[in-house]
Amino acid sequence: MAFLTLQLTPVRGTVLSSTQVRFFLKLATQKHVKAAPAQLPQVHLPRNPGMPLDLDWVARVQANTSAIERRAASLPGRRSVKKAHQAAWLLKAVTCIDLTTLSGDDTAGRVRRLCAKARQPVRADILEKLGVEGITTGAVCVYHDMIAPAVEALEGSGIPVAAVSTGFPAGLSPFHLRVAEIEESVKTGAKEIDIVISRRHVLTQNWQALYDEMRAFRAACGNAHVKAILATGELGSLRNVAHASLICMMAGADFIKTSTGKEAVNATLPVSLVMIRAIRDYFDATGFHVGYKPAGGISKAKDAIIYLALMKDELGVRWCQPDLFRFGASSLLNDIERQLEHHVTGAYSASYRHPLA
């Protein structure tokens, strides 16, 4: 299996023909390119070890809300990709999806079907017409009780299992139980842990408590990679989002993530811009790469392209790879597959022709 590493440009000013794009897609997915294990950051890059809490740096962080909102509002109109270029960007988006099921009625059978979809996210006949083979989603994300069937279903695929933890989604269970939950999930086979921070620490500006909590969660994860869910819709301001992002990275987060998907407001472009620029500042200061995961409310293929374009504009192509960028989504894949079918057939199919588990 392989992942696309194309430095694609928007259709405006591009020098690639459709034939060339398909050629590069095929080249990027040859079987001799090792990529299945490359979904985890440590394969390519040193893992973020964190740093001592720097409250002076935190105090200097500001967020110009009106400027951020203007920049975010301009994004959908500034990037337009069509035809083969659009197909290439959408295939890239597929490789960055954390295919997710977080429902109270989850069963082992549903999780196994989801894992089968993660192994073959796009119909084989569509991929054949695109000249592409062997792509998978970035990970499968489940509750703790569903880790075992997911690990079994994904054996040999190179696709990691991510587990939500620490009293997801509210994060209000006793602290020692949240730490123990992480340890149990890692022991069961999860390679990535999506933790939720205590929002009250941000709202009361208790930065030391937030830092200590995140450090404890990072330590409990061991070799598993930790994604810090900020629940940005409940943090009150973009400045708080910037502060929380920076402190979680200082405490050793491998990814920072917008939302649980259970809040009233989930991933938005203004919040994403703030978090991405916090990642850029942290990288400039420390040299360590931290990933980004928007989650909740991203269900359309066109939105996936906007987020990828934002990552490329702000952080560069390297941050458009699955080891540094993920979508937290359950329905996004359906719309991407429909758009890809339209690209190869010229007709849109009904959504039920591309069912998820």
N, C-alpha and C positions, 0 to 999 in steps of 0.2 A: 504494500500500500504506500501511497505517496501523497504529498501535499504540494499544492501549487505555490511556487515562490516567484511568480511573475511580477515584474515592476510595471504594472499596467498603467497607462495614462488615460485620462478622460478623452472622449472622442474628439473634443476640440483640440486641434493642433497635433493629433496623433499621426505617427508615420507608419503604423502597422496596418496591413490589410487584414481582412477577415481570414484569408487563407493562412497568413502568417500567425495570427493569434491561435488558430486551431493547431498549427504546427507546434507552437511553443507550449500549448496545453498538453499535447501528446508527449512532447519531450519531457515536460516536467513530471509526468506520471509514469515513466518507464519503470519497470519492476526493479531495475538495478539501483534506483534511487532509494536509499534507506530513509524511511520517514515515519513508519508507524510508531516507534518509541519516541519520536521527536516531538510528541505533543507535550512532554514534560519539560519544564524550563532547564533542569540540570543537564540535559543532553547537550545543549548548545552553550549555555551561559552559566556563570557562577550564580548560585542562589543568593537572594538578598538576605544578608545576615542580620540586618537591622543595625541600629546605632544607639548611643545614649540619647535620652530625651533632651532635645534642645528647645527649651521654652522661649528663648530669644528669637529663634527662627520662627516658631509658631506665632509669636506676637507680631512679627513683621508681615504675616500673611494677610492680604486683603482680597476682596472680591468686588469688582466694579459691576454691580448687577445690571445696570442699563447697557453697558458695553458688551457684557457677556450675552445678554438676550438679543442684542442687535446682531452680533456675530452668529449666534445660533440660528436666528431667523433667516440669515442669508444662505445657510448651508444647502437647503434643498434645491435652490435655483442655481448654485454655483458648480454643481457637478452633474453632468448629463452623459450617460454612457448608453450606447445602443448596440443592437445586433450582437456580433460575436464578442465585442468588448463587454457588453452586459452579461452575456453567458459566462465569460471568464470570471468576472467579479462575483457572480452568484455561486459559481463552483467554489471559489475561494471562501465565500460566506458559509457554505455547507461544512467545510472542514473546520470551521471555528464555532460550530454550534455545540453547546452542552445540551444534548437532547434530554428533556426533563419530564419526570412525572412525580408530582408531589401532592397526591390526592389521598384523602382518607380511605378511599375504597381501592387503593392499589393492591394488586395481587401478584404472586410470582409469575403467573401466566402473562399478565399485562407487561411486566418488566421484561420478560423474555422476548415478547414481541417488539418492545421498544429497542431492545438490544439488537434484534435482527435488523430493524430499520437503521440502527446506527452503523451496522456492518455494511449495509447496502442502502444508503440514504436516497439515492436516485435510481430510478428504474434502469435496468441494464440496457434496454433498447435505446433509451435517451442518451446514455453515456456513449454507447457505440456510435451513434450518429454524430456525437460531438468529438469523437476520436479520443475519448478519455476513459481510463479504467482505474479501479482500485482506490477511489476516494472513500473516506469514512467521516463521520462526525468527530468532533474534538473529544467528547466524553459522553458518558451517560450519568445523569444526576438523579439520585433517589434518596429516600429516607433510610435510616439505619437498618430497619428490618428487611429492606429489599436489597441490601448490599450482596448477600450471599448468592441469590439467584442471578443477579447482574454479573458478578464476577464469573460465575459458571458459564453464563451465556456468552460472555465476551472472551473466554479463554482463547489464547493464541491470536487474538485480533490486534493486540497492541493498543486497544482503546481503554483508557483508564476509567474506573468508576469513581465518581465524585459523590460524596454524601453530605447532606445538610446536617448541621450539628448545633450544639450549645443552646438547646431549647428553642430551635427554629420554630416559628418565625419571630416570636417576641423576645427571646433571650432573657426571660425572667425567672428561669428555674435556678435553684441554688447553685452557687459558683462551683462547688466541688463536683456536683453532678454534671455540669456542663463540661468540665475538664475530663471527667470519667467517660462521658459520651464520646468525646473525640478519641480517646484511647481505645475504646471498644470498636469504634468504626475503623480505625487504622488496623487493629488486630484482625478484624473480619475481612479486610482486603481492600478498603478504600485507599486510593492513591492521591486523592484530592479531597480536602475538607472545606466546605463552605460554612464559615462560622458567622454568627450575628453579634455585633457589638452591643453594649448596653447604651441605648440612646440617652439615658439620663446623664451619663458622664459628659456627653457632648453638650446637652442642653444646660447643664450646670457649670460647664467649662472646667470640669475636673480632669484635666489632661493627664495628670499623673496616674489616676485610676484607670483611664482608658489605655494608657501605655502599658501599665502593669498587667491588665487583663489580656491585652493582645499578646504580650510576651509569654504569658502562661499558656495561651492557646497555641501559639507557635511551638513552644516546647513540647506540648502534648502531642502535636502532629508528628514529631520526629522527622522521618524522611518523606512523609506525605506533604504535599504542597497545600498551603492555606490560602483561601480566598476570604478576605474580610468584607462582609456585607454591611454597608453603612446605613441601609434603610433611609436613603436620602430624603424621601418624602416626609419623614418625621423629624428631621433635624432643624427645621425652622428657617434656615437661611443658607445662601450659597457660601458665605464666609465659614459657617459651621461645617459645611461639606468639605471645604478646603482644609480646615484644621484637622478634621477627622481623617481625611485621606493622608495627610502628611504624618500624623502621629502613628497611624496603623503601619505605614511604610517604615517609620523609624523603629517600630517594634518588631519588624521582620516579616510583614505580610508579603506573600509571593504575588498576589493579585489584590486589587481593590475592586469591589463590586457595588453596583448602585443599590439594588433592592432585593427583597425576598420574593417579590411578585405578589405578595399578599397585602401590600399597603395600598392606600387609595391613590397615591401618585408613585409611579415607579420610574423607569429610566426616561430621562428627557435629555434633549440636546444641551441646554444650559448646564445642567448638572454634569453631563459627560465632559463638556469643555473644561469645567473647573477641575474635575478629577484627572483628566488627561494632562492638563498643564501642571498639576501637582506632581504627576509622575515624571514629567519632563524636568521640573526643578529638582526633584530628588535624584534623578539620573545625572544631571549636570553637577550636583554637589557630591555624589558618592560614587558614580560610575556603575551602579547596579540597576539592572532592568527590573521593573515591576510591571506585571500585566494588568489589563483592564477588562472588566466584564460588565456590560450593560445587561440588565435583566428586567423582565416584566413589561408587557405592552408592545414588544417588538414582534409583529406578526406578518408584516408585509415585506416582500422582496425589495421594494424600492427603499424601505427604511434601512435594510441591511446594507445596501450600497452607500447610503448617506453616512452611516456609522463607520464603514470601512474607509470612505473618503476622508472623514474627519481624522481617523487614526493616521492615515497616510500624510495628510497635510500637517498635522501637529507633531507627530513623532517619527514619521518616516516609514518606509516599507517594512523594515524589520519588525515593527510592532503590529503588522497585519498577519503575522503567522500564528498558528494555534497555540504555541507555547507562551504567547504574550497577549492574545486577544481571544475572547470567547463571547458568544451570545448565550444568555440564559433564556431558552425558548422551548416551547412545546409545539406551537403551531406554525412557526416561521418556515420550517422545512416544507410543509405542504405548499405554501405559496411559491417558494423558490422552485419546487419541482414543476409546478404548473407553468411558471414562466419559462423554464428550460424546455418543457414540452412544446410550448408555443413557439419558441425559437427554432426548433427542429421540424415542426409540422405546419406552422402557420396558423394553428387553431388552438383556442383555449379549451381545456377539458373541465369537466365538473370536478370540484374539490374532492368528492368522494372517490375519485379514481386514484388518489394519492393518499391512502389512509395511514395514519399513525396508529400505534398500538392503543 
